[in-house]
């Protein structure tokens, strides 16, 4: 029987998934291994009837530059009982699987860490290597290295964001735009920065004050008033969906939305339009203030997850796939593949970056103190400052309530 490698994909899609799958397959097939794809993410490891796919060279060559994932994905999160009672060891034994390759984001990485610990505890001779994926860019890779899919998603998001800003200029309207990013604001900030949006709001901005819906809306209005003072009657505000995850239950209730939650306990924000919610609240406050402005909501979400990967991610994901083979041959397990900015491959061990209490991989947040972020805030964004108070009084009685720095307590 040939030795085998199994690969599964977890979480949500990201551009470059197929590139990783194909690159893993090509490198191991070249060395005489079978490559088995598992549909359904981690659920395939905890059932007696996993959906399996034999991946050959022609299949790998056909998919490597396509968007989406050939392997069906899942957010299944195994319980402790699943590990003890349902882990399908015979899947590995019957197919002589020597390596399990997992591809995913922070939740998938945390589960990969549990699998590594479980296999080590049971003394099962199976290696596990994880490939970091997420358009949120929030896995804690060294030296600010991006997660794969982020740059492609940002590029496509920028295409949409640019068209939105052009519409704003043409129609002299405002747009409230929301971008994906469950825990961190990398994607929202990246798109907004590339489009020169006059306002962006990410959870990391609220490092000195509690996030509330009122503060979010007042930040948008701060930009609207500032641009009116400048003689500019249009604009766009980018709001990261991650602010929702930092809102209290009381604040969430104010949205009027009854959220459902996924297997990892996260609100299923993809089921509702965050831009629509924010835009409704903005319109309500604008009406109370009697400020003449029209606003429209735009959601940037699912349409950027399965987009064709750009050249950066095609190269990056190929290296990650080949990196799996390199690390496996070097005897590594329980690690993520890390590719630095000059293309060197090394292991990043999950046990070294996990939270010692929860065992989860903590998200990488936007460092708002970098020149990159501060320059955007100071030189591109438009918002009220004390110097604007007098002129702002033609629109609001208390301009200080819409002062960007005061709202954030900076």
C-alpha positions, -999 to 999 in steps of 0.1 A, spaced: 0 0 0 13 35 -9 19 59 19 -7 87 19 -12 124 28 -47 137 37 -57 173 33 -88 192 46 -100 228 45 -118 245 74 -136 278 81 -146 301 52 -131 303 17 -101 325 8 -84 331 -26 -56 306 -29 -72 276 -13 -69 255 -45 -33 267 -50 -23 253 -16 -42 220 -23 -26 216 -57 9 225 -45 7 200 -16 -5 174 -41 21 180 -67 50 178 -43 38 146 -25 27 129 -57 62 135 -71 76 116 -41 53 86 -47 26 94 -21 -12 92 -25 -30 124 -19 -64 122 -3 -87 152 -1 -113 152 27 -146 170 22 -164 187 51 -134 200 71 -128 184 105 -162 166 104 -145 141 80 -123 129 109 -151 121 132 -174 100 111 -172 64 99 -181 75 63 -159 104 54 -162 119 19 -129 113 2 -114 124 -30 -82 110 -47 -62 139 -60 -40 132 -90 -16 154 -110 -41 164 -137 -67 174 -111 -41 194 -91 -28 211 -123 -64 220 -133 -73 238 -100 -41 254 -89 -50 290 -101 -87 289 -95 -107 306 -68 -128 287 -42 -119 253 -28 -122 220 -46 -125 204 -11 -158 213 5 -154 234 37 -170 233 71 -168 252 104 -173 219 123 -157 221 158 -151 188 174 -160 184 211 -139 166 237 -164 137 234 -159 137 196 -121 132 202 -126 104 227 -154 85 210 -155 94 173 -120 101 161 -117 79 130 -82 64 135 -90 36 110 -93 63 83 -56 69 88 -46 32 93 -66 18 63 -51 44 40 -16 45 56 -19 82 61 14 97 74 4 134 74 -27 154 79 -26 188 63 -51 213 76 -58 246 59 -77 274 77 -78 304 99 -77 310 136 -104 286 146 -90 259 123 -55 265 136 -68 261 172 -85 228 163 -53 217 145 -35 224 178 -60 201 196 -55 174 171 -17 176 174 -20 173 212 -45 145 209 -23 125 185 7 130 207 -12 119 238 -25 88 221 10 81 206 -5 79 171 23 80 144 6 107 124 21 141 116 0 173 114 10 205 96 -13 236 93 -14 261 65 -25 296 77 -55 310 57 -78 339 63 -88 370 44 -90 386 79 -52 385 81 -55 379 118 -32 349 125 -2 359 145 25 353 119 59 369 125 71 401 110 36 411 100 36 385 73 1 382 57 -21 352 58 -28 338 23 -59 351 6 -58 385 24 -40 404 -5 -63 389 -31 -94 398 -11 -81 433 -5 -74 437 -42 -109 427 -52 -124 447 -23 -105 477 -36 -121 473 -70 -155 474 -54 -145 502 -30 -131 523 -57 -163 520 -77 -183 530 -46 -162 561 -41 -166 571 -77 -204 567 -73 -202 590 -43 -183 616 -63 -207 613 -92 -239 614 -72 -227 636 -43 -239 609 -18 -223 592 11 -218 555 13 -216 533 45 -194 504 36 -188 473 58 -160 448 52 -153 414 67 -130 409 96 -143 391 126 -117 401 152 -94 426 135 -97 455 111 -69 446 86 -92 441 56 -114 471 63 -83 493 68 -65 479 38 -94 485 14 -102 519 29 -66 530 27 -63 519 -9 -94 539 -18 -86 570 3 -118 568 22 -122 598 45 -134 576 74 -125 541 85 -136 525 118 -120 494 131 -123 477 166 -86 485 173 -94 523 174 -114 517 206 -84 509 227 -92 536 252 -129 535 253 -158 511 250 -173 505 216 -209 516 212 -231 521 183 -235 558 192 -198 564 190 -195 546 156 -222 567 141 -208 600 156 -174 591 140 -191 589 106 -209 622 111 -176 638 122 -163 630 87 -195 642 70 -194 676 87 -157 680 82 -161 675 45 -190 699 43 -168 725 59 -142 716 32 -169 721 5 -171 684 -3 -206 669 -3 -197 633 -8 -177 605 8 -175 570 21 -171 555 56 -156 520 59 -166 501 91 -151 467 100 -176 440 109 -153 433 138 -168 461 158 -199 439 162 -178 413 181 -168 439 206 -203 453 213 -220 443 245 -252 423 244 -271 455 253 -256 473 223 -263 443 200 -299 444 211 -301 480 199 -295 468 163 -329 450 164 -312 419 150 -315 385 166 -281 369 158 -275 332 154 -242 318 164 -218 293 147 -201 262 163 -173 284 176 -197 308 194 -193 337 170 -223 357 158 -231 347 122 -226 382 108 -227 370 72 -265 365 76 -271 403 80 -259 434 63 -238 453 87 -237 483 63 -275 484 62 -277 484 100 -251 512 103 -267 532 75 -301 531 91 -287 544 124 -268 571 105 -299 582 87 -318 584 121 -291 606 137 -287 627 105 -325 634 105 -324 644 142 -295 668 135 -313 681 103 -281 677 82 -288 674 45 -270 643 33 -280 611 15 -263 578 24 -264 543 10 -252 510 24 -227 486 6 -215 453 20 -181 439 10 -182 402 20 -188 369 3 -180 382 -32 -143 385 -23 -138 351 -6 -137 329 -37 -122 354 -62 -94 343 -84 -61 347 -65 -38 375 -76 -2 367 -86 11 374 -50 -11 347 -35 -5 323 -64 33 325 -56 28 326 -18 3 297 -17 26 276 -39 54 282 -14 32 273 15 21 240 -2 57 231 -10 66 242 25 44 215 39 65 189 21 97 205 33 87 206 69 73 170 68 105 157 54 124 175 81 103 157 107 82 186 119 47 182 133 22 203 152 32 234 134 22 260 109 41 267 77 57 301 77 72 318 47 91 350 53 93 380 30 123 366 11 107 332 6 124 312 33 103 284 48 103 275 85 79 259 111 58 280 135 48 257 163 12 260 174 21 253 210 43 284 211 16 308 200 -15 294 217 -31 310 247 -18 289 277 -53 289 293 -77 283 265 -53 266 240 -67 288 212 -46 308 188 -51 345 197 -59 368 167 -34 394 154 -48 428 157 -40 459 137 -11 478 153 -25 513 152 7 529 164 26 522 132 35 550 107 13 532 82 -18 536 103 -11 569 119 -2 585 85 -35 574 71 -54 588 101 -36 621 101 -31 627 63 -61 610 45 -90 608 69 -113 638 74 -128 645 109 -136 673 132 -109 688 155 -111 718 178 -100 740 150 -133 732 132 -157 739 161 -168 774 150 -176 764 114 -191 731 125 -217 750 147 -237 757 115 -244 719 114 -244 708 151 -248 727 184 -220 708 202 -192 701 177 -170 686 205 -194 656 206 -183 648 171 -146 654 177 -128 622 164 -101 622 191 -125 629 219 -149 602 208 -121 577 209 -106 592 241 -72 596 224 
